């Protein structure tokens, strides 16, 4: 990935943008919420006590991006994930990218990271990590 990174960056950015005017962003998302576990309690042998167990599942998703060279980040918390939410997150990055600079957003291959999500932005391009790329948290 790193061997081809500079070349792929040059291919993705508009021709009038110099590499020194490119900001590299790293993007990922995470799911937070409750998850049921088996309810256990002490009971006499042979009895089947009743107990209350929470059954519903509630999740929130955090989309986050950082630009280490600028020391800034952007995030959005949402109740679901889809392409429209990803576009909203890219709007955040676009808004903080300085005029005359271009943001390259590196992301994984999640289904909502379609190639066309950055089409409406003049100052953003995306580079998707190849499949089976080692993650820092594995």
C-alpha positions as CSV (number, residue, x, y, z in Angstrom):
1,X,0.0,0.0,0.0
2,X,2.7,2.6,1.0
3,X,4.8,1.9,-2.1
4,X,1.9,2.9,-4.4
5,X,0.5,5.6,-2.1
6,X,2.3,8.6,-3.6
7,X,1.4,7.5,-7.1
8,X,-2.2,6.8,-6.3
9,X,-2.4,10.2,-4.5
10,X,-1.1,11.9,-7.7
11,X,-3.7,10.1,-9.8
12,X,-6.6,11.1,-7.4
13,X,-6.0,14.8,-6.9
14,X,-6.7,17.5,-9.5
15,X,-3.7,18.3,-11.7
16,X,-3.3,21.9,-10.4
17,X,-2.8,20.8,-6.7
18,X,0.8,20.3,-5.6
19,X,1.6,17.4,-3.3
20,X,2.7,19.9,-0.6
21,X,-0.9,21.2,-0.6
22,X,-2.5,17.8,0.1
23,X,-3.8,16.9,3.6
24,X,-4.0,13.2,4.4
25,X,-7.0,12.1,6.5
26,X,-7.6,8.7,8.0
27,X,-11.3,7.7,8.4
28,X,-13.1,4.8,10.2
29,X,-16.3,4.2,12.1
30,X,-17.3,2.2,15.1
31,X,-20.5,0.8,16.6
32,X,-21.4,1.4,20.2
33,X,-24.3,0.1,22.1
34,X,-25.7,-2.5,24.4
35,X,-25.5,-6.2,23.8
36,X,-27.3,-8.8,25.7
37,X,-25.5,-11.3,27.8
38,X,-26.8,-14.4,29.5
39,X,-28.6,-13.4,32.7
40,X,-27.4,-15.4,35.7
41,X,-28.5,-15.5,39.3
42,X,-28.2,-17.7,42.3
43,X,-31.2,-20.1,42.9
44,X,-31.9,-23.3,44.8
45,X,-31.2,-26.4,42.8
46,X,-34.2,-27.6,41.0
47,X,-36.0,-24.2,40.8
48,X,-36.4,-22.0,37.8
49,X,-36.6,-18.4,39.0
50,X,-37.9,-15.7,36.7
51,X,-35.7,-12.7,36.0
52,X,-35.9,-9.6,33.9
53,X,-33.6,-9.3,31.0
54,X,-33.3,-6.4,28.6
55,X,-34.1,-7.6,25.1
56,X,-33.8,-4.6,22.8
57,X,-30.7,-3.6,20.9
58,X,-29.8,0.1,20.7
59,X,-26.7,1.2,18.7
60,X,-25.0,4.4,17.8
61,X,-22.3,4.7,15.2
62,X,-19.3,7.1,15.4
63,X,-17.8,8.2,12.1
64,X,-14.4,9.8,12.8
65,X,-11.5,11.2,10.8
66,X,-8.2,12.7,11.7
67,X,-5.6,14.7,9.9
68,X,-2.3,14.1,11.8
69,X,-0.3,16.7,9.9
70,X,-2.8,19.4,10.9
71,X,-3.7,18.0,14.3
72,X,-7.4,18.2,13.6
73,X,-10.2,15.7,13.5
74,X,-13.9,15.5,12.7
75,X,-16.6,13.2,14.0
76,X,-20.3,12.6,13.7
77,X,-22.5,10.2,15.8
78,X,-25.5,8.7,14.0
79,X,-28.1,6.0,14.7
80,X,-27.4,4.1,11.5
81,X,-24.9,3.8,8.6
82,X,-25.3,4.4,4.9
83,X,-23.9,6.3,2.0
84,X,-25.7,9.5,2.8
85,X,-24.2,9.6,6.3
86,X,-20.8,9.0,4.8
87,X,-21.4,12.0,2.5
88,X,-22.3,14.1,5.5
89,X,-19.1,13.2,7.2
90,X,-17.1,14.2,4.1
91,X,-18.9,17.5,4.2
92,X,-17.4,18.1,7.6
93,X,-13.9,17.3,6.3
94,X,-14.5,19.5,3.2
95,X,-15.6,22.4,5.4
96,X,-12.3,22.4,7.5
97,X,-10.0,21.9,4.5
98,X,-8.4,25.2,3.9
99,X,-8.9,27.0,0.6
100,X,-6.2,25.9,-2.0
101,X,-5.6,22.6,-0.2
102,X,-7.0,19.1,-1.1
103,X,-7.9,16.4,1.3
104,X,-7.2,12.7,0.6
105,X,-9.3,10.5,2.8
106,X,-8.1,7.0,3.4
107,X,-10.8,4.5,4.3
108,X,-11.6,0.8,4.4
109,X,-13.8,-1.0,1.9
110,X,-17.1,-0.8,3.9
111,X,-20.3,-0.9,1.7
112,X,-21.1,2.8,2.2
113,X,-17.6,3.8,1.1
114,X,-18.6,3.8,-2.6
115,X,-16.2,5.3,-5.1
116,X,-18.7,8.1,-6.0
117,X,-19.2,9.5,-2.5
118,X,-16.6,12.3,-3.1
119,X,-17.9,13.2,-6.5
120,X,-19.7,16.4,-5.3
121,X,-16.6,17.7,-3.5
122,X,-13.9,19.8,-5.3
123,X,-11.4,19.5,-2.4
124,X,-11.7,15.8,-1.4
125,X,-10.6,12.5,-3.0
126,X,-10.8,9.1,-1.4
127,X,-8.3,6.2,-1.4
128,X,-9.7,2.9,-0.3
129,X,-7.5,0.4,1.5
130,X,-7.1,-2.9,-0.3
131,X,-8.9,-5.9,1.0
132,X,-7.2,-7.8,3.9
133,X,-5.1,-4.8,4.8
134,X,-3.8,-5.3,8.4
135,X,-5.5,-3.1,10.8
136,X,-3.7,-1.5,13.7
137,X,-6.3,-2.9,16.1
138,X,-6.1,-6.6,15.1
